[in-house]
């Protein structure tokens, strides 16, 4: 079997993976706080037929070697944690992080997950939660008689109660950051989980030690650029066609040899 068939087969597989990443990006172009995926493509090992620097004769050495590549492969899928744009809303519990950092939410088993999505709501007990009911950590409860909720840039939550003019402090939530955010494991539903690659979460007050600040009445949009992804689609399509054409050419060459040898 001609090696070119297998080499170009790896090219088709790479373009297929890149197409999946681009399709996922485009599907989430309107998903708040979504971070786009980027495929990391590397070349595979090389077959060495002649070593560079080997003896050409008793006095001379070869200036170059002879190596033939065996194709390409997707070595990883990276989340690109570039901030999206900030969109203004009218909901008091909508928050965005301007800068680095993640909100913490508590999972049903007591462990923590992390998110950039600030679409928070209140549950039946007045606790600030995500849309799927997961509470913000540390838990903050808004009194039923509260009229207005104010969230400061450092995460301090104040509530103005009925019949009072002075706001009451009901708590403060912190942000966390990671040495390597791209090492976080995407879980879906805007959530990320800690891994060995991400490192341990470093907790702190918003606006301090490199953490971003909190903006109330705003949400972070997806960082997917639709035009960029559409251009990527064209490049993927053309690369796929070229690899398929190379396979077709290899097939015709073998057919010619079979018929004429």
Residue pairs with C-beta under 8 A, 6 or more apart in sequence:
2 250
2 253
2 254
3 68
3 70
4 246
4 247
4 249
4 250
5 247
5 250
5 251
6 70
6 71
7 69
7 70
7 71
8 71
8 243
8 244
8 246
8 247
8 250
9 71
9 247
10 44
10 70
10 71
10 72
10 73
11 71
11 72
11 239
11 242
11 243
11 246
12 240
12 243
12 244
12 247
13 73
13 74
14 39
14 41
14 72
14 73
14 74
15 236
15 239
15 240
15 243
16 240
17 39
17 74
17 77
18 39
18 41
18 74
18 232
18 236
19 233
19 236
19 240
21 37
21 38
21 39
21 77
22 229
22 232
22 233
22 236
24 37
25 36
25 37
25 224
25 229
26 224
26 226
26 229
26 230
28 34
28 36
28 222
28 224
29 222
29 224
29 226
29 229
30 221
30 222
31 190
31 222
32 117
32 118
32 119
32 190
32 219
32 220
32 221
32 222
33 84
33 96
33 115
33 116
33 117
33 118
33 190
33 219
33 220
33 221
33 222
34 84
34 190
34 222
34 223
34 224
35 79
35 80
35 81
35 82
35 116
35 222
35 223
36 79
36 80
36 222
36 223
36 224
36 229
37 77
37 78
37 79
37 80
38 77
38 78
38 79
38 80
39 74
39 76
39 77
39 78
40 74
40 75
40 76
40 77
40 78
41 72
41 73
41 74
41 75
42 72
42 73
42 75
43 69
43 71
43 72
44 69
44 70
44 71
44 72
44 73
45 70
46 67
46 68
46 69
46 70
47 67
47 68
47 69
47 70
48 65
48 66
48 67
49 65
49 66
49 67
49 68
50 62
50 65
50 66
51 62
51 65
52 62
52 63
52 64
52 65
53 61
53 62
53 65
54 61
54 62
54 65
55 61
55 62
56 62
78 182
79 181
79 182
79 184
79 186
80 182
80 223
81 181
81 182
82 223
83 98
83 99
83 220
83 223
84 220
84 221
84 222
84 223
85 220
85 221
86 96
86 98
86 215
86 218
86 219
86 220
86 221
87 218
87 219
87 220
87 221
88 217
88 218
89 217
89 218
89 219
90 217
91 119
91 217
92 148
92 149
92 150
92 151
92 216
92 217
93 120
93 121
93 122
93 128
93 149
93 151
94 118
94 119
94 120
94 216
94 217
94 218
94 219
95 103
95 118
95 120
95 151
95 214
95 215
95 216
95 218
95 219
96 118
96 214
96 215
96 218
96 219
96 220
97 103
97 116
97 118
97 175
97 206
97 212
97 213
97 214
97 215
97 220
98 212
98 213
98 214
98 215
99 210
99 211
99 212
99 213
100 177
100 181
100 210
100 211
100 212
101 175
101 176
101 177
101 206
101 211
101 212
102 114
102 115
102 116
102 175
102 176
102 177
102 178
102 181
102 192
102 201
103 114
103 115
103 116
103 117
103 118
103 136
103 173
103 175
104 112
104 113
104 114
104 136
104 137
104 173
104 174
104 175
104 176
104 201
104 203
105 112
105 113
105 114
105 115
105 130
105 134
105 135
105 136
105 137
105 191
106 112
106 113
106 134
106 135
106 137
106 139
107 113
107 134
108 134
112 137
112 194
112 201
113 134
113 187
113 191
113 192
113 193
114 176
114 184
114 191
114 192
114 193
114 194
114 201
115 130
115 190
115 191
115 192
116 190
116 220
117 130
117 190
117 219
117 220
118 218
118 219
118 220
119 130
119 131
119 219
120 128
120 129
120 130
120 136
121 128
121 129
121 130
121 131
122 128
122 129
122 142
123 129
123 133
123 135
125 141
126 141
126 142
126 143
126 144
127 135
127 136
127 139
127 140
127 141
127 142
128 135
128 136
128 139
128 140
128 141
128 142
128 157
129 135
129 136
130 136
130 189
130 190
132 189
134 191
136 173
137 173
138 171
138 172
138 173
138 174
139 171
140 157
140 170
140 171
140 173
141 170
141 171
142 149
142 157
142 159
142 170
143 159
143 161
143 168
143 170
145 161
145 162
146 159
146 160
146 161
146 162
147 159
147 160
147 161
147 162
148 159
148 160
148 167
149 157
149 158
149 159
150 157
150 158
150 159
150 160
150 167
150 216
151 157
151 158
151 214
151 216
152 158
152 214
153 206
153 207
153 213
153 214
153 215
154 172
154 205
154 206
154 207
154 208
154 213
154 214
155 172
155 173
155 174
155 175
155 205
155 206
155 214
156 169
156 171
156 172
157 169
157 170
157 171
157 172
157 173
158 167
158 168
158 169
158 170
159 167
159 168
159 170
160 166
160 167
160 168
161 168
172 205
174 203
174 204
174 205
174 206
175 203
175 204
175 205
175 206
175 211
175 212
175 214
176 201
176 202
176 203
176 204
177 201
177 202
177 204
177 210
177 211
178 184
178 194
178 198
178 199
178 200
178 201
178 202
179 198
179 199
179 202
180 197
180 198
180 199
181 198
182 197
182 198
183 195
183 196
183 197
183 198
183 199
184 192
184 193
184 194
184 195
184 198
185 192
185 193
185 194
185 195
185 198
186 192
187 193
194 200
194 201
202 209
204 211
205 211
206 212
206 213
206 214
207 213
207 214
